[in-house]
Amino acid sequence: MTDAATPPADRAATPPADWAATPPDDWTDPRWRESALDWVGEHLGRHGRRVAGPVEPRVRPWSLVWRVPTDAGDVWFKANNPGTRHEAALLGALARLVPGRVLDPVAVDAGRGWSLLPDGGPTLRGALGGDRGLLPRWERALPAYADLQRAVAPAAGELLALGVPDHRPEALPELFGALLDDEESLLLGAEDGLSAEAYGRLRAHRSAFAEDCRRLAGSGVAPTVQHDDLHDGNVFVAGDGYRFFDWGDASVAHPFGTLLVTLNSVADAFGLPEGDPALARLRDAYLEPWSDGHDRATLREAARLAVRVTRVSRALSWRRALQGADPTRAEYAAAVPGWLQELFAPDPI
């Protein structure tokens, strides 16, 4: 973990107004690599550490990640593409708003979408190796995550100003309509894209979707940060609780949308059918922190609506993540139309 007295210069700065429109970095360019390594070395030096070996890269269309060995343990460098560049600024904000519940960055550069993080230790997935004991762990982790969301809610406007995408229920109908006009992202007519029939069904669904969003916006639950990809590989198990990481898909949204990916991933891991009591227990464990101001029936209905409309949020997140010319993006492009078609799938809870 980093020193609690991280110098102010290491913290997130407000990104420039045009940060989202800047061209992607060329991660294969030796000059870019040298610049990034210099940045890593500079900020490690401020903490009395130094790079102790070659970096180990992992590259995806949306980010480059280096495992950086140092003389005091590994750290992790991440460079985001333009579509997920808000993650760096968000990491800095979360470390300030909810210290101890996320990894405290060694350094962030919001403008360039760079972050340097300490090693977080074992994840939920790694700690239990897929054992069914993961379910009780989730029952404890989800209320902790809900508390994080509740603590961040008063700063939702600040997160929007930092460039975190706006997926609040009020914004989603317009975003959905614009996405339906993006035939390239929908792979309209392609083998792994939308058929003409599916496309027509989605366009006909716009009014019903807007009504779901209207009802969700009226639930009385404040918008806040919504991770949008919270599975067992994105939660660190710490001696004093849980820490949540990998915020590249995050948005400001109705908090309950989190349950879409979480419950789907749990159901897939254990072969649980729709409506399984274990999934209902996880939903209720997550909703419990909100029961101080809302009755449980209202919370469950809001969760059902949030899970449904967040399928559009997932499609939007994938479209952002695949911005750029990386040729490997084609391997993931079907996720955008795929998530839209999930609008007509049964609800997991």
C-alpha positions as CSV (number, residue, x, y, z in Angstrom):
1,M,0.0,0.0,0.0
2,T,1.1,3.6,-0.5
3,D,2.2,6.0,2.2
4,A,-0.9,7.8,3.5
5,A,1.0,11.1,3.1
6,T,1.0,11.0,-0.7
7,P,2.3,14.3,-2.0
8,P,-0.4,16.5,-3.5
9,A,1.3,16.4,-6.9
10,D,0.6,12.7,-7.1
11,R,-3.1,13.2,-6.8
12,A,-5.6,13.5,-9.6
13,A,-5.9,16.8,-11.3
14,T,-9.0,17.9,-13.2
15,P,-8.6,16.7,-16.8
16,P,-8.5,19.3,-19.6
17,A,-11.9,20.0,-21.1
18,D,-11.1,18.3,-24.4
19,W,-9.5,15.2,-22.8
20,A,-12.2,12.8,-24.2
21,A,-11.5,14.0,-27.8
22,T,-7.8,13.5,-27.7
23,P,-6.3,10.9,-30.0
24,P,-5.4,7.5,-28.5
25,D,-1.8,7.0,-27.4
26,D,0.4,4.7,-29.5
27,W,1.3,2.2,-26.9
28,T,3.7,0.5,-29.3
29,D,5.8,3.6,-29.9
30,P,9.1,3.4,-28.0
31,R,8.9,7.1,-27.2
32,W,5.6,6.6,-25.5
33,R,7.0,3.7,-23.5
34,E,10.0,5.7,-22.5
35,S,7.8,8.6,-21.4
36,A,5.5,6.3,-19.4
37,L,8.5,4.5,-17.7
38,D,9.9,7.9,-16.8
39,W,6.6,8.9,-15.2
40,V,6.4,5.7,-13.2
41,G,10.0,6.0,-12.0
42,E,9.5,9.7,-11.0
43,H,6.5,8.9,-8.9
44,L,8.0,5.8,-7.3
45,G,11.0,7.9,-6.4
46,R,8.8,10.3,-4.5
47,H,7.9,7.3,-2.2
48,G,11.5,6.1,-1.9
49,R,11.1,3.3,-4.3
50,R,12.6,2.3,-7.6
51,V,11.8,0.0,-10.6
52,A,13.6,-3.3,-10.0
53,G,13.1,-5.2,-13.2
54,P,11.3,-5.3,-16.6
55,V,7.6,-4.5,-16.8
56,E,5.1,-7.2,-17.8
57,P,2.5,-5.8,-20.2
58,R,-1.1,-6.8,-20.8
59,V,-2.8,-5.0,-23.7
60,R,-6.5,-4.7,-24.5
61,P,-8.2,-2.2,-26.9
62,W,-9.3,-0.2,-23.9
63,S,-6.1,-0.2,-21.8
64,L,-2.5,-1.2,-21.3
65,V,-1.5,-2.6,-17.9
66,W,2.0,-3.1,-16.7
67,R,3.1,-5.1,-13.7
68,V,6.0,-3.1,-12.5
69,P,8.4,-4.9,-10.1
70,T,10.0,-2.6,-7.5
71,D,12.4,-2.9,-4.6
72,A,9.4,-2.9,-2.3
73,G,6.9,-5.1,-4.1
74,D,4.9,-4.9,-7.3
75,V,2.9,-1.9,-8.5
76,W,0.6,-1.6,-11.5
77,F,0.6,1.0,-14.2
78,K,-2.5,1.5,-16.3
79,A,-3.0,3.6,-19.4
80,N,-6.6,4.1,-20.6
81,N,-7.8,4.8,-24.1
82,P,-9.9,7.9,-24.8
83,G,-13.1,6.1,-24.1
84,T,-12.1,5.0,-20.6
85,R,-9.7,7.8,-19.7
86,H,-12.0,9.1,-17.0
87,E,-10.9,6.1,-14.8
88,A,-7.7,7.9,-13.7
89,A,-9.6,11.0,-12.4
90,L,-12.2,8.8,-10.8
91,L,-9.6,6.7,-8.9
92,G,-8.2,9.9,-7.4
93,A,-11.6,11.1,-6.4
94,L,-12.6,7.8,-4.8
95,A,-9.4,7.5,-2.8
96,R,-10.3,10.9,-1.3
97,L,-14.0,10.3,-0.9
98,V,-13.9,6.7,0.4
99,P,-10.4,6.1,1.6
100,G,-9.7,2.4,2.4
101,R,-12.5,1.1,0.2
102,V,-10.5,1.4,-3.0
103,L,-6.8,1.2,-3.7
104,D,-5.1,4.5,-2.8
105,P,-3.2,5.4,-6.0
106,V,0.6,6.0,-5.9
107,A,-0.1,8.6,-8.7
108,V,-2.6,9.5,-11.3
109,D,-2.5,11.7,-14.4
110,A,-6.1,12.5,-15.2
111,G,-5.3,14.3,-18.5
112,R,-3.3,11.3,-19.9
113,G,-5.5,8.7,-18.3
114,W,-2.5,7.1,-16.4
115,S,-2.6,5.6,-13.0
116,L,-0.1,3.8,-10.8
117,L,-1.5,1.6,-8.1
118,P,-0.2,-0.6,-5.3
119,D,-0.7,-4.4,-5.5
120,G,-4.1,-5.2,-3.9
121,G,-3.5,-8.8,-2.9
122,P,-5.9,-11.7,-3.6
123,T,-9.2,-11.1,-5.2
124,L,-12.5,-12.8,-4.3
125,R,-12.0,-15.1,-7.2
126,G,-8.4,-15.9,-6.3
127,A,-9.0,-16.3,-2.6
128,L,-11.6,-18.9,-2.9
129,G,-10.8,-20.5,-6.3
130,G,-14.4,-20.6,-7.3
131,D,-15.5,-22.5,-4.2
132,R,-19.2,-22.1,-3.2
133,G,-17.9,-20.2,-0.1
134,L,-17.8,-17.3,-2.5
135,L,-21.6,-16.7,-1.9
136,P,-21.3,-15.8,1.8
137,R,-18.3,-13.6,0.9
138,W,-20.5,-11.7,-1.6
139,E,-23.2,-11.3,1.1
140,R,-20.6,-9.4,3.1
141,A,-18.9,-7.6,0.2
142,L,-22.1,-6.2,-1.4
143,P,-23.2,-4.2,1.6
144,A,-19.7,-2.8,1.9
145,Y,-19.9,-1.7,-1.8
146,A,-23.3,-0.2,-1.2
147,D,-21.9,1.8,1.7
148,L,-19.2,3.1,-0.7
149,Q,-21.9,4.2,-3.2
150,R,-24.0,5.9,-0.5
151,A,-20.9,7.8,0.7
152,V,-20.1,9.0,-2.8
153,A,-23.6,10.0,-3.8
154,P,-23.3,13.7,-2.6
155,A,-20.3,14.0,-4.9
156,A,-22.1,12.8,-8.0
157,G,-21.9,16.2,-9.6
158,E,-18.1,16.4,-9.0
159,L,-17.7,13.0,-10.7
160,L,-19.6,14.2,-13.7
161,A,-17.4,17.3,-13.9
162,L,-14.4,15.0,-14.0
163,G,-15.7,13.3,-17.1
164,V,-17.3,10.2,-15.6
165,P,-20.1,9.2,-18.0
166,D,-23.6,10.3,-17.2
167,H,-25.8,7.2,-17.2
168,R,-28.5,8.5,-14.8
169,P,-32.0,7.3,-15.6
170,E,-32.9,10.7,-16.9
171,A,-30.1,10.6,-19.5
172,L,-30.4,7.0,-20.7
173,P,-33.4,7.3,-23.1
174,E,-31.5,9.9,-25.2
175,L,-28.3,7.8,-25.0
176,F,-30.3,4.7,-26.1
177,G,-31.8,6.5,-29.1
178,A,-28.3,7.8,-30.2
179,L,-26.9,4.3,-29.8
180,L,-29.6,2.9,-32.1
181,D,-28.5,5.4,-34.7
182,D,-25.0,4.1,-34.6
183,E,-25.4,1.3,-37.1
184,E,-21.6,0.7,-37.2
185,S,-21.4,-0.1,-33.5
186,L,-24.5,-2.3,-33.7
187,L,-23.0,-4.3,-36.5
188,L,-26.3,-4.1,-38.3
189,G,-26.8,-7.0,-40.7
190,A,-23.5,-8.6,-39.7
191,E,-23.3,-12.3,-38.6
192,D,-22.5,-11.3,-35.0
193,G,-24.5,-8.1,-35.0
194,L,-28.2,-7.1,-35.0
195,S,-30.5,-8.5,-37.5
196,A,-33.1,-6.2,-39.1
197,E,-35.8,-7.9,-37.0
198,A,-33.9,-7.3,-33.8
199,Y,-33.1,-3.8,-34.7
200,G,-36.8,-3.0,-35.4
201,R,-37.7,-4.6,-32.1
202,L,-35.2,-2.4,-30.2
203,R,-36.5,0.8,-32.0
204,A,-40.0,-0.1,-31.1
205,H,-38.9,-0.6,-27.5
206,R,-37.8,3.0,-27.0
207,S,-41.0,4.2,-25.3
208,A,-41.1,1.3,-22.9
209,F,-37.5,1.8,-22.1
210,A,-38.1,5.5,-21.4
211,E,-41.0,4.6,-19.1
212,D,-38.7,2.2,-17.2
213,C,-36.2,5.0,-16.8
214,R,-38.8,7.4,-15.7
215,R,-40.0,5.0,-13.0
216,L,-36.4,4.3,-11.9
217,A,-35.6,8.0,-11.6
218,G,-38.6,8.4,-9.3
219,S,-37.4,5.7,-6.9
220,G,-36.0,8.2,-4.5
221,V,-32.5,6.6,-4.6
222,A,-29.8,9.2,-5.4
223,P,-27.5,8.6,-8.4
224,T,-23.9,7.8,-7.5
225,V,-20.9,5.9,-8.9
226,Q,-21.9,2.6,-10.5
227,H,-19.0,0.2,-11.2
228,D,-20.8,-1.5,-14.1
229,D,-18.5,-4.6,-14.1
230,L,-18.5,-5.7,-10.4
231,H,-17.5,-9.4,-10.5
232,D,-15.4,-11.5,-8.2
233,G,-12.2,-10.6,-10.2
234,N,-12.7,-6.9,-9.4
235,V,-12.9,-7.1,-5.6
236,F,-9.8,-7.4,-3.4
237,V,-10.0,-9.3,-0.1
238,A,-8.3,-7.4,2.6
239,G,-7.8,-8.2,6.2
240,D,-10.0,-5.3,7.2
241,G,-12.7,-5.8,4.5
242,Y,-13.0,-5.4,0.7
243,R,-11.5,-3.0,-1.8
244,F,-13.1,-2.4,-5.2
245,F,-11.1,-1.8,-8.3
246,D,-11.0,-1.6,-12.1
247,W,-13.4,1.3,-12.6
248,G,-13.0,1.8,-16.4
249,D,-16.6,0.9,-17.1
250,A,-18.0,3.1,-14.3
251,S,-20.6,5.8,-14.7
252,V,-22.8,8.1,-12.6
253,A,-26.0,6.2,-12.5
254,H,-28.7,4.6,-10.4
255,P,-26.6,2.5,-8.0
256,F,-28.7,-0.7,-8.2
257,G,-27.5,-1.2,-11.8
258,T,-24.5,-2.8,-10.2
259,L,-26.5,-6.0,-9.7
260,L,-26.8,-6.8,-13.4
261,V,-23.1,-7.9,-13.8
262,T,-22.7,-9.2,-10.2
263,L,-25.7,-11.5,-10.2
264,N,-25.1,-12.7,-13.8
265,S,-21.5,-13.5,-12.9
266,V,-22.5,-15.4,-9.7
267,A,-25.2,-17.3,-11.6
268,D,-22.8,-18.3,-14.3
269,A,-20.1,-19.4,-11.8
270,F,-22.4,-21.7,-9.9
271,G,-25.0,-22.6,-12.6
272,L,-27.8,-20.9,-10.8
273,P,-31.1,-20.5,-12.6
274,E,-33.1,-17.2,-12.9
275,G,-34.8,-16.5,-9.6
276,D,-32.6,-18.8,-7.5
277,P,-33.0,-18.0,-3.8
278,A,-29.2,-17.5,-3.6
279,L,-29.4,-14.6,-6.0
280,A,-32.3,-13.1,-4.1
281,R,-30.3,-13.3,-0.9
282,L,-27.4,-11.4,-2.6
283,R,-29.8,-8.8,-3.9
284,D,-31.3,-8.2,-0.5
285,A,-27.9,-8.1,1.2
286,Y,-26.9,-5.4,-1.3
287,L,-30.1,-3.4,-0.8
288,E,-30.0,-3.6,3.0
289,P,-28.1,-0.3,3.6
290,W,-30.9,1.6,1.8
291,S,-33.6,0.1,4.0
292,D,-33.1,3.0,6.5
293,G,-35.1,5.2,4.1
294,H,-37.1,2.9,1.8
295,D,-39.3,-0.1,2.3
296,R,-38.0,-3.4,0.9
297,A,-40.7,-3.8,-1.7
298,T,-39.8,-0.5,-3.2
299,L,-36.1,-1.3,-3.2
300,R,-36.7,-4.6,-4.9
301,E,-38.8,-3.1,-7.6
302,A,-36.1,-0.4,-8.2
303,A,-33.5,-3.1,-8.4
304,R,-35.5,-5.0,-11.0
305,L,-35.8,-1.8,-13.1
306,A,-32.2,-0.9,-12.7
307,V,-31.0,-4.3,-13.8
308,R,-33.1,-4.0,-16.9
309,V,-32.1,-0.5,-18.0
310,T,-28.4,-1.1,-17.2
311,R,-28.2,-3.4,-20.1
312,V,-28.1,-0.3,-22.2
313,S,-25.4,1.1,-19.9
314,R,-23.3,-2.0,-20.6
315,A,-23.7,-1.5,-24.3
316,L,-22.6,2.1,-24.0
317,S,-19.6,1.1,-21.8
318,W,-18.4,-1.4,-24.5
319,R,-18.8,1.2,-27.2
320,R,-16.6,3.6,-25.3
321,A,-14.1,1.0,-24.5
322,L,-13.7,0.1,-28.2
323,Q,-13.0,3.6,-29.4
324,G,-9.8,3.7,-31.5
325,A,-8.2,1.8,-34.3
326,D,-6.8,-1.2,-32.4
327,P,-7.3,-4.1,-34.8
328,T,-8.1,-6.5,-31.9
329,R,-11.2,-4.4,-31.1
330,A,-13.1,-6.6,-33.6
331,E,-12.8,-9.5,-31.2
332,Y,-15.0,-7.7,-28.7
333,A,-17.3,-5.6,-31.0
334,A,-20.3,-8.0,-30.7
335,A,-20.6,-7.0,-27.0
336,V,-22.4,-3.8,-28.0
337,P,-25.3,-5.4,-29.9
338,G,-25.2,-8.3,-27.6
339,W,-26.0,-6.3,-24.5
340,L,-28.8,-4.5,-26.3
341,Q,-30.5,-7.8,-27.2
342,E,-30.3,-8.6,-23.5
343,L,-33.1,-6.0,-23.0
344,F,-35.5,-8.8,-23.8
345,A,-33.9,-11.4,-21.6
346,P,-35.6,-12.5,-18.3
347,D,-34.6,-10.6,-15.3
348,P,-32.2,-12.5,-13.0
349,I,-34.1,-11.5,-9.9
